[in-house]
């Protein structure tokens, strides 16, 4: 059969396999996890980044981009891995971009978006007739973050940051492919599986909490990061399951420029909901709301190299435990290999308040002049020893 791609134009109540938004992480969340036999690839979070961060300094800007590779061919019933499947696997290649700016010492606003160079569900036995592929722009995240608490001493720094974000659907969520019936020559259009749609088509609300405790003398940092995404209904009567992530991190800087971070992360995604009227006229064979939702535990090591304003980083997800929220009649694809490589560039658009660091007896970081202390300690950003101003 001959296949061609176009936008689905059916009425909303009879559109088939609908939106499923699955990019990553963030957050450092970035790499992650996979819902569903009908839904695969990536985390339930639309954010992806390097290590978790609080707010930027006032007038400081960050440009953060990374490239994320996802591949999986693992299928589960509950928490048991099985060989049963209706497709062979899933691949994704996603370029993530974040622009963040410090409006004040307490408030940072970021815009996050990305582009899928590949989202692919591989057909059973690599059948090209049931292999679905797409590429294009993902959704836009607007995320203001406010630092509600910060206390710094000569030995440690502590901070708490809260974020409230909003996801604007930009990517397509109703793409379809056309199959030509060989005898009549008539073309039949089938909505692509939700695994390869670029967006859920819904407006989502994001809540984020970030806690940080840093030991200034040793350079060890402890983080905790929580994310909750309240999913909205899309125009086709679908609501993807709400997403929750709780992560704990430990990091340390070595020889001034090298950083190592280890993350333990728990993720939970509820089963998707479907308006009953959507299923009144049946549904396509690639659409299984019953095979969505999961609980997973990950271990994620990350290495970074910082030189001045630029940080290079790489991370990989290691799934430790996966339990799918699926019935006994369905299998569900699980998480496989997820690797992220990227860089972060930070700079100041202006330098207010630099006069204070010239006061004799104060200490300042040679790489980050905004880092000032009245005593010797390590920089909270790069781990270098602050130098005394004479």
HELIX and SHEET records of a PDB file:
HELIX    1   1 UNK A   12  UNK A   14  5                                   3    
HELIX    2   2 UNK A  124  UNK A  126  5                                   3    
HELIX    3   3 UNK A  128  UNK A  130  5                                   3    
HELIX    4   4 UNK A  194  UNK A  196  5                                   3    
HELIX    5   5 UNK A  276  UNK A  279  5                                   4    
HELIX    6   6 UNK A  289  UNK A  291  5                                   3    
HELIX    7   7 UNK A  354  UNK A  358  5                                   5    
SHEET    1   A 3 UNK A   3  UNK A   7  0                                        
SHEET    2   A 3 UNK A 175  UNK A 180 -1                                        
SHEET    3   A 3 UNK A 187  UNK A 191 -1                                        
SHEET    1   B13 UNK A 132  UNK A 137  0                                        
SHEET    2   B13 UNK A 107  UNK A 123 -1                                        
SHEET    3   B13 UNK A  87  UNK A 102 -1                                        
SHEET    4   B13 UNK A  60  UNK A  72 -1                                        
SHEET    5   B13 UNK A 337  UNK A 348 -1                                        
SHEET    6   B13 UNK A 310  UNK A 324 -1                                        
SHEET    7   B13 UNK A 294  UNK A 307 -1                                        
SHEET    8   B13 UNK A 258  UNK A 269 -1                                        
SHEET    9   B13 UNK A 243  UNK A 254 -1                                        
SHEET   10   B13 UNK A 220  UNK A 230 -1                                        
SHEET   11   B13 UNK A 204  UNK A 215 -1                                        
SHEET   12   B13 UNK A 156  UNK A 168 -1                                        
SHEET   13   B13 UNK A 140  UNK A 152 -1                                        
SHEET    1   C 3 UNK A  80  UNK A  82  0                                        
SHEET    2   C 3 UNK A  75  UNK A  77 -1                                        
SHEET    3   C 3 UNK A 332  UNK A 333 -1                                        
SHEET    1   D 2 UNK A 238  UNK A 239  0                                        
SHEET    2   D 2 UNK A 273  UNK A 274 -1                                        
SHEET    1   E 3 UNK A 372  UNK A 373  0                                        
SHEET    2   E 3 UNK A 363  UNK A 364 -1                                        
SHEET    3   E 3 UNK A 387  UNK A 388 -1                                        
END                                                                             
